[in-house]
Amino acid sequence: MLGLTDGEVDAELDALARAFAPRHRDLDASWDAHFALMRHRLTDAADLTPHRRRLIGAYFTQEFAVEGAALFNPTLVPHPDQRGVAAGATRFVMTVRAVGEGHVSSMGLRTGVIDAHDDLTFDPPPSVGVLPATLASPYSREAFQHRLDDLGSHLTNADFVLDALPPTFDRNDLDRALDVLRAQRLTRGAAERTIARLEWIADCTYQVEYPSDSAIGERVLLPHGASESHGVEDVRMVRFTAPDGEQEYLASYTAFDGREVSMQLLRTSDFTRFTATPLSGPGARNKGLALFPRQVGDRYLALSRADRETNSVTTSSDLLHWEEPVVVQRPAHPWELVQLGNCGSPIETASGWVVLTHGVGPMRTYCIGALLLDLDDPTRVRGRLARPLLTPAADERSGYVPNVVYSCGAMLHGRTLVLPYGCSDSTIRIALADLDALIEELHT
């Protein structure tokens, strides 16, 4: 490549721009960024022309089809900006699990409006995908301690490091504390293992920000930290209202590193800046944690499937460490005898918390059911469906994982439950259910 003439470099760049620029928001910036990542391998990088640097960056660039394999397992939440929406309508944001090359999952987003007559209109799908910039992330000493407890690290060394840190610290603080431990590694057994664990936790804690001129539907959250290197899966998002009335969007998701799964918390107020933090505690084991949309009493609550079989309720004082879950629903009907789980965050009604569930039955068929929990004590069950609310239709049964209908969260629009769901891990559909009829059925 270095042997090309300047004219050949310019001609090659022109041809690449014609072929690929319409498929990217700022292709030149990507090429420049990728050259910067590898310029240390070139002894004469400073002598190269800007065009030659850009072409080198192009050789180290490849496209990834974020949605190349499938789009499924959605969550629906009200959009943070409802300006200009007609009376009785709601603008929404839908999270989607997008599966690309190598079966790596990412979080994608879609937007649209449901009107006063319950008619849904989606905004045009994005023509480009936009990735975020990574920002410096603050760390919590308490969160690190809880995660270390889960991982079973050498606590003497961990305490030595964490005791030197303030309650909130940054990467520079952590690196200085780890350097002190490294200096004592000859007299502190398992020091290297502790250092690796702390760096792993730090890597899983991150903050990203999307360009302000990008549309929400263009934004893609690819795997970032070590725990999610092979997938950001099944985002369960909810609009959370704090005791003071402030609102933000919280989402639990499954991080997959190719061998093990763990739960992470995603937070945003505007879908532009997101923070991600590892979750810990017995209530956060396995997949499928789903947060309640507000505190009950003075505690945060979440649905849990820590034992991979039953639906439970777990509590937390800080949204990060989740206590031993209390089982509220065990498999009882033929369509749910293999296992139970939730289909997203509970929906608050005057009659109680409506919980959409999933049940797995014979032939690994997934159906969607429902449960009604007491408003003040969600460990009390007020009702449950004896038969599924939704089962795979004939044209929904074939796909990457057949015979599955599955949702990560519905939205209440007036008295209508708007339920987006994945069909056999391939596509997404929307179902509408009358809330009052559902609650009446739950009480029988």
C-alpha positions, 0 to 999 in steps of 0.5 A: 500500500505504501508503494502506491502513487499519490494518484493511485491513492486518490483514485482508490479513495474516490472509488471507495467513497462512491461505493461506501459513503452512502452506507455510513454517516461519516466514513472519513471519520471512521477511516481516520479513527482506524488509522489512528489505532494502528499508526504506532505500527508505522515508523514514518506515519508522520510523513504520510499524506492525509489521503494516504493515512485515510486509505490505510484506515480503510484497509483496517475497516470492515462493515458489520451487519448489526441486523444481518441474522435477526431482529427480535425480543423487543421492549416498548417505552414512552419516548422522552420527547412527546412534543407535537404528538396529537391528543391521545397519542404516544410517541414510543421507543422500542429496544430490539435485540439485533443479531449480526455476524457470528450470532453477536447480539446488540441493542438497536432502537426504533421509534414510532407513534401509537394514536388515540385509536391504537393504530401504530406507525413506525418511523422509517428504519435507519439507513445507517448505524451510529456508534457512540463515543466512550466517555470516562466512567465513575466507579462505585467502591460498593459496587466493586465490592459486591461484584467481587463477592460474587466472583469469589476473589481473594478478599484480603487483596481486594480489601487492600485495594478498595480501602485505598479508594474513595466511595466514588473513584475513576480509572486513574484512582484505580490504576494507582491503587492497583500499582501499590498491590503490584509492588507487593505481589511477592508477599501477597498471594493471588495478587495478580488474580485480584488485579485481573478481577478488578480490571475486569469489573472496571471494563464492564462499567462504562459510559457512552454518548451518541452524536447529538445530530443522530436519530434515536433509531440510528443508534446501536449499542454493540458489546463493549465490556469484557462480560458482554464481548459475545452479546448484549442480549434481551434488554428489558427497559422501563421508564422509572419514576424516583420518589421525587418525581424525576424520571429516567430509563433503566434497563437490565440486560444479559451480558454474554462473554461466550461462556457465561452470562451475567446481568448489567444495568443500563441507564439513560435519561435521553437515549443519547448518553448511557451508563452500564454497570454490572449487577450483583447478588443472589437476585441477579443470578442468571437471566431475566431481571426486570425492574419495577417502574418505581420503588415500593416502600423504600426499596427497589424491586425487580422480577428475577429468575435466579433459579432458571425455573420460577418467577421471583421478586428481589429487592435492592437498596441501590439498584446494583446489589439484589437480595435473595429472591422470594418465589411468587410463581412456580410452574403449574400448567402444561404450557409452563412446566419446563420453566417460567420467566418474565416478559418485562417489567411489571405494569402498574394498575389500580388492581395490582402489578400486571406481570407478563410471563413466559412459559416453556412447555413441551417441544420447547414451545414458548408462550406468553402468560400473565400474573397479577401481584399485590401493589403494596406487597408484590410477593403476594399473587392476586391472580394468574392466567390458567391458559396463555395470553399469546401462543405462536401462530402458524406463521410465527413458528419457524425461525432461528429458535422455532416455536417461540413468542417472547417479549422483553416489555409492554407499554400501557396506552390508555386501557390498551396493553401494547405488547411487542414480541419476537417470533421464533428469534427472527422477527417482531410483531405487535399485539394489543390486549384490552387491559380491563379484560385481562385483569378480569381474567386474572381475577377468575 
